[in-house]
């Protein structure tokens, strides 16, 4: 009887340490990865969590015992592994991280050559099966383990996104930017960029600390936002940026301390890319869509709906050769970044837009927030999610103009819409509601749906 590995999800690996993920499992994942992919060389990196180094070492043992040469880039962000995999032209890459999960969790994200994601549909299910059975191919010789630091090349690549900003910035009055790394990994990259950019950085919760003294780095949690808001007001800053632990997502606050939903940043960046790339394709998730679709159409692009999740978005972007992809959860994907998500590129692009257009962040997004007010994502744990979603479908199907099942249930009515779906990595149901310029209607329908969920 094989014990099922419960740390495998739809597009990555996450679980509690040590009962769902430990050194033995990490080793078997390394062996299974080699059996499935047969790579010659693999990049490995790990985030700032207290268990990441030991899990990374066990993973590396599994990879080298499986015959792969490992290039260890050490403590890093998820996107640094994506970058190194393509930049160093290796056959794959694995980062040990649990992103924004509780501190007793850890996990992994896996890619193959050219930083292509490995999800349940593209090999993760088979890797799970091999790891569960300890079914590994025979190896003639053990692989080598070396270390390398490609960070200078990574920083150089990031700086290519802000040339205009550097040219147009008024050096006599540099932008004041609050940065909240949440004691995750973003701080070290901000320090390296600071030396190259003419901005004033105000840093809070800056030092990497896997004990997470100020809470798990997840700016979507309301209780985590106040220190950032206070720093904006105390320093009269122009904006603030906060990251999750492995900094593959970034979040924005305007000069008044208002949190800007990631949905509106997706529309802002879609517009910016279409101005420079007429006719390009934009990939987006189904949770909140109207603003992105309207802006994409207005600026001559093609909007493409895709299931939520980094692996699915990346695969669709490659298939469509899309210039940009965005999720309202603050994952942003770029063709020029190997179709991968980055938490550093978005804020550099937003600052460039602010400087080139001479506008505040609020001025860049206010009009769109008024045009398509949204609830923000609301999470609830429910006993029978399928029954709930079916009952909601029955409740609204006569009113609906269209119903879509790309990811959960999306119901579109004439002047409002909603999406309700099961989370890919947590046992919760997620709800998003938006309207066409009617805040009261959006709030009414949100309350209506929440009463159905809680009943």
N, C-alpha and C positions, 0 to 999 in steps of 0.2 A: 504494500500500500504506500503510495507516494504522498507525502505531505504537500498540499498546495501552497505555493508562494503567494501570499495575499498582498505583497507589496507591489505587484505589477498592476498598472492601470491602463487606460486606453492608449496613452501616448508617452508614459514615462513610468518610473519606479519611485514609490514613496511608501514609507511605513515606519512604525514605531521601532525604536532601537531599545533593546535587542530582540524583542519577541517576533517582530515582522521582518526586520532587516538587521543582519549582524555580519561579522567577518567571514563566517563560513558561507553565508548566502552570497556575499560580495565576491568571494573567490569563485563560487560556482557560476555566477553571472559572467565573470571574466572568461572562464573556460567555455561557457555556452556561446558567448559572443564570438570567440575564435572559431568554434566548431561551425557556427552558422555562417559567419562572414568570411572566414579564412583570410584575415588581414595580415599584411606584412608589418605595418607600422600603425600604432594607435596613440593618439594624444590623450593624456589623462590630466585632469585638474580637479580641485576640490574647493568647496566654499568654507566659510568661517565657523561652521558649527563644530562643537567640541568633539564629535565622533567622526568628523569627515576625514581626518588624516588616517586614522586606523582603518576605516572602510576603504579608503583609497589605496592604502598599502596592500590590503587583502585583494582588492580588485586587480592591482598591478601584478601580484603573484599569480592570480588566475590567468591573466592575459599572457604573461611571459611563459608560464607553464604550458599554455596553449600554443606557444610557438611565435607569438607576436613580439616585435620590438616595441617598447613603450617609450614615448617621449613625455616625461613628467614636467608639466609647466607650473606645478605647485598650487598654492592658494590663489584663487582667481574667481572671476564671475563666469556665469554660464556662457555668455557671449564670447569670452576670451577663448574658450575651448572651440566654439564654432569658428572663430577667426583663425586659430592656430591650425585646425584641421585642414582648412582650405589653403591658408598661407604656406604651410609646411608641406602641402600636397601629400598628406597621409591617407591611409585607407579607412580611417574612422577616428572617432573621438568619444570620450565619456567624461562627463562631469559629475562628481558626487555632490549633490545638493538636494535640499528639501524646500528651497525657495522661502515661502512665507508660512510654511506649516509650523505647528508648535515645536518648541525646542527639543523635545524628546523624539522627534522624527528625523529621518534622513531619507535620501533617495538618490536617483541617477537619471540623467538624460543621455540618450545614446544617439549618435549619428554615424553615418558611413562616409564614403568618399565625397568630397565637395560639400561637406556639412549637410548632407541629406538626412532628414530625420528618420528614425526607426520607430514606427508606431505599431499598434496591434495588427494593422493591415499590411505592414511592410517588414515583418520579421520579429517584432517584440513577443508575439504569442509563441513563436517557435523557440526563441531564446528562453522564454519562461519554461516551456516543456522540457527542453534540454537540461536546464538548471535543476528542475524538479527531479528528473530521473538520473541526474549526474551522468548523462550520456554524452561523452566527449570524444572527439576524434583523437587518434593516436598521433603523437608528435615526435618527430625525429630529433629535434634539438630545441632547447629552451631559448626563448627570446632574450634580447638585451634590454636593460633599463638605463636610460640616460635622462638627464635634465636639460631643459632649455628655457630661455626667457624671451618670448617673442613680443613682449609688451611694448617695446619702442616702436615696432612696426605697427602694432595695434593703435597706439596713440597717434602715429602719423596718419593712419587711415581715418581715424575720427576727425582729425583736424581738416580733412578735405571737405567736410560738410559745413565749415564756417568761414570760408575765405571772404565772402561778401561781408559777413559780420565784422571781421577784423578790419576790413577796408573802411567801412562806414561808421564804425564805432567812434563816438566823441570821447577822445582820451581825457578831456578835461572833466567829464562827468561820466565815469564808467558805470555800467549797470551794477546794481547791488543785487546779488543772488543769494538767497538762503538755501543751504544744502543740508538735508537731513538724511544721512546714510542709514539711520536706524541701528547703528552699531553692526551693520552688515558689511559687505565687501566694497561698496561704492566709493568709500572715502579715499582709498589709495589711488583710484583713477582720477577723482576730482583733483587731488594734489598734483598729479602729473599734468593734467590739463591746465591747471591754474598758472603754471609757469609759462604757458604758451598763449594765454588769452588775456585780453585787457579788461577783465571784469573784477569786481570786488566780491569775494566769496565769504559768506558768513556761515560758519560750519557748526552744526549741532549734532550730538550723538554720532560723532565722526569716527571714533576709533573702533576698529573691528573687535567685537567681543561676543563670543558664542554663548555667554551666559545671558545675553540680551537684557541688560540691566534696565532698559526703558521699554521692555516688552518686545515681543516678536516683531521684526521689521515687516509690517504690513500696513501701508498708509490707507488702505481701504477701511481699516478699523477706526471708528470715530474717536476712540480714546487715544489713538496714536497721533492725531492731527494737531492737538492744541499746542504742543511745544513749537511746531513749525509756524503756526499762526502767530503765536506770541513773538517769535523771532522776527517775523515780517514787520509787525507793528513796532517792536522795540527799536528796530534798525531802519525803519522807513525804507524797506527793500522794494525793489521793482517786481519781484516774483520769488517763488520758492519752488524747489524741486525736492521730492522725496522718493526713495527707492525701496524695493523689497530686498530681502537678504542677499540674493545672488544677482541683483540689479539688472535682471532682464526686463523689468518693468520700471517706468518712472511716472510720477504723478505731479501735477502742477497746482499751484496756488497763485492767485493774482495778488496785486499790491495791497488789496484790502483784506487779504487772508482768506478769501473765498476759495474753496476746493473746486477745481474744474474737472467735471466728469470726463473720463477718458474718451467717451463717445464724441465729444466736441473736438478733441484733439485729433481724432481720426479724420473728421471732416476737414479740419484745418490743414493737415498734412496732405490729404488727398488732393485738395485744391492746389497746394503749393507744388506738388509733383506734376499735376496736369498742366499747370502754367508753363512748366519747363519741358514737359513731355506730352504734347498734344496727342489725343487719341489713345493714350495708354489705358491699361486695365488696372482697376483697383479691387482688391479682394477684401471682403469684410464679413463679420460674423452676423448671425440672425437676431441677436438680442435686441439691439436698437439699430434701425436701418435708414429711416426716412431722410435724415439730414445728410448722411453719406451718399445715398442714392441721388438726391436732388443736386448736391454740389458736383458730384461726378458727371451727371448729365449736363449741368450748366456749363461746365468747363470742358466738355467734349470728350469725356472718357467713357469707359464701359465699366459698370459696377458688377461684381460677381459675388454671389452669396456662397458662403462656405461654412461647414460645420465648425463650431467652436473648438479651439485647441491648437497649440503651436504646431504639432506635427501635421494636422489637416490643412491649416492655412499655408504652411510652407509647401506642402505637396501640390496644392492647388495653384499657388503662385508660380511654381516651376512649370506646371502643365500649361498655364495661360501666359507665361512670360510677363506677369504683372510687375509694374514698377514699384508698387507699394501695397502692403496689406495691414489692416488694423483691426484690433478687437477693443471693445469698450472697456475691457479689463486692464487696459494700458499696456498690452503687448503690441508693439509696432515692428513691422517686417519690411526689409528693404532689399530690392534686387541687387543693389551695389554692395550689400553686406551678405552676399551668398544666399539671398532669399531668407535670411535668418532674422530673429528678433534681437533688438538691442535696447537697453535702457539708457544708453549714452547718446546715441544718434538723435533721438527725438528732441531732447531739450536743446541740443546745439542747433537744430533746424528751427525750433520755435524762437530762440533768441535771434537767429539770423532774420527771421520774418519780422520780429519786433523792430530791429534796427533798420532794416531795409525799408520797411513801410512807415517807420516813425510812429508806431502804435504801441499802446500797452497790451498786455495779454488780454485784459478785459475787453478792450476795443476789438481785438481779433476774434473773440468768440461770442460776445454778448448778443449780437444780432441772431446768431444761429441758436443760441440757448432760448431766446424768446420765440423763435419760429418753431422749434421742436422741443418743448419742455419735457423732461424725462424724470422718472421716479428714482433713478439710480437702482443698483441691483439690491434686491431684498431677499435674504436667505431664510429658509424655514426648514426644520427637520420634520418629516412627516412619516407616519407608519406605513402607508401604502401609496407610494408615489404614482404608480400606474393608474390605480383607481382614481386618485385625485385628478390627474391630468385628463383622463377620460370623462370625468364628470364636468370638468371645466369646458372641455370641447362641446359637450352636449348643451351646456348653458349658453354658449355664445355662437354656435354654428349658424343659427338662423339670422343673426345680426351681421355675420361676417361677410365681407366682400371677397376675401380669400383666406385659405388656411394652408399653412406650409409645415411640413414635418422634417425639414432639413436637420434641425437640431431641437428636439423637444417639440413643443406646440407653439407655433406662431399664428396668431389670429389678427387679421387686418380688417378694421371697419372703416367707414368713410372718413372719420376725423380722429380716430385713435387706434392704437394697436398694442398688442402685448406679446411677450414670449415667456413661456415657462418651461424649464428644462431641469433635468437631473444633472448635478455637478459631475464632472469626470473624475475628480480626485477627492471629493468629500461626500458624506451621506446626507446631502441637503438638496432641496428644491430651490431654484433661483428664479425670481420673477423680475421682469423689466416691463415698464409701461411708458408709452409716449403719446403725445397728441400733436395735432396741427395747431400750434399757437394758442392753446387753451389750457392754462395751468389748472383751473378749477376742474375741468373735465378729467385731466390726467390724474389729479389727486382723488377725485370721486371714484374713478375706475380702479385706481390702485387700492383704495380702501375696500371697494367691493370685492376685488379678487382676494385680498388678504383675509376678508371675512370667510370666504369659501375655503381657503387653505386652512385656516385655523379651526373651522368647523369639522 
